[in-house]
Amino acid sequence: MRPDTIAVHAGRPPHTPDQPLNVPLTPASTYVAGGDLEYGRYGNPTWTGFEDALGALEQGRALAFASGQAATGTLLDLVADGERVVAPRHAYQGTLGLLDDLELRGRVKVERVDVEDTDAVVAACHDAALLMLESPTNPALELADLASIIPAAHEQGVRVVVDNTFATPLRQQPLTLGADVVVHSATKYLAGHSDALLGALVTADDELYRVLKSRRDLQGGSPGVLEAWLALRGLRTLALRLDRAEANAAELARRLEQHPAVSRVRYPGIGGIVAVELAGGVEAADRLVASTALWVHATSLGGVESTFERRRRWATESRSIEESLVRLSVGIEDVEDLWEDLLPGLDGP
Ligand SMILES: *Cc1c(COP(=O)(O)O)cnc(C)c1O
C-alpha cells in the first residue's frame, strides 16, 4: 500500500460483521488479570490503533506518549551522564529547553550545529552519543541532508534521532534513511485539529523499542485515551489536509516574496509552514498578527485553521531568529481568503 492509503487503513480492526470499522474509544485504568495489558499505564487498545497506524506510515513500531515533549524527554533519558548530544541551533524550543536543562544540571554536553552545513554536523558527531535532528527546523525552516548525515553519523557510532513533526511520514520517512528513532508531536499535523496533545516515538529496532516502552511505562508519560483516539481520527485525513495546506503555503510564499512589506520568505518546498521577516521590524510583525479576522494569533501549528505568531515574543526563542520573523501555519481554507485577510495587515496603516 502507498502512504496515503496506509493513513486511511492501518490500525483498524479486522473486517467482522456487525463490528465497528474504527478502533473504539476504550477508557480503562486497569484490565482483568491474566492477559498482556494488565494496567492502563502500560497499554490501551485505542493507543494501539494509533501506534499501529503511525508505525506503518514510518515503517517502524510506534509508542504513543502524552505529548511530543514527553516523548523527547524519555528519549533523552537514553543519554548517559557526561555524554555529548549534537542538536540543531534552531529547533523546537521545547527540545532545546530540555537539552539546556540537562546541560545546566551537568547531565550532558550539548553542541549546537547548523543542520544545513552537512560537514559541520558530521564533524560535531565525533565522540557524541546522540544526534538530534529536525528537518525542516522550527521556525527557521532549514533542511538537513538526512541521506548524507545519517550514515556518516552511524560510522562514528552516533545514534540518530529525527523529529519528523513538520514533514510528517507522508513527505519524509527518516527510518528508511537509517535513523534510529523518529519523534513526533502528534499534536500538530497528525491529529491536525488543534484539540489534542499527543506525542510518539517510532523505531524499527526491537531492542530500542523495548527499552523505550519500559521507560515510558515507568515514567508515566503514557497518553490519554481520548487524545489517542482523536489523533487516529485525524490521521485518516492527513493526506488531504497536508496536500491542501502545502499547496496553500507554496502559493502564499510565492505572493509574499513579491510583497514590499516582506524582507524575507522562508519556505522549504514541503509542508504547510512558512516564515516571513518583515521590513518594518517588530512593530510591523506585531501589527500583522493583530490585524486579521481569519488567521488566528496563536502558537502551535499543523491544524486545519491558519495560525501565526511572531516567534521572538517568546523569551525562549533562539536569539539568532530575526525579531520580526512571523511563522505562519497555513491551514486548509481557500487560499484567496487567506491572502485577502493578510493584505491589510501587510499594507500597514
Ligand atoms: C510542538 C513540537 C514539539 C513538542 O510537542 P508537544 O506535543 O507540544 O509536546 C516537538 N517538536 C516539534 C517540531 C514541535 O513543533
The ligand as an ORCA input file, in Angstrom:
! r2SCAN-3c Opt
* xyz 0 1
  C       5.273     21.119     19.140
  C       6.534     20.423     18.812
  C       7.112     19.519     19.721
  C       6.562     19.282     21.111
  O       5.351     18.621     21.072
  P       4.172     18.811     22.157
  O       3.138     17.868     21.658
  O       3.774     20.248     22.157
  O       4.744     18.405     23.483
  C       8.266     18.868     19.334
  N       8.830     19.092     18.113
  C       8.310     19.947     17.237
  C       8.971     20.159     15.912
  C       7.140     20.650     17.545
  O       6.636     21.524     16.656
*
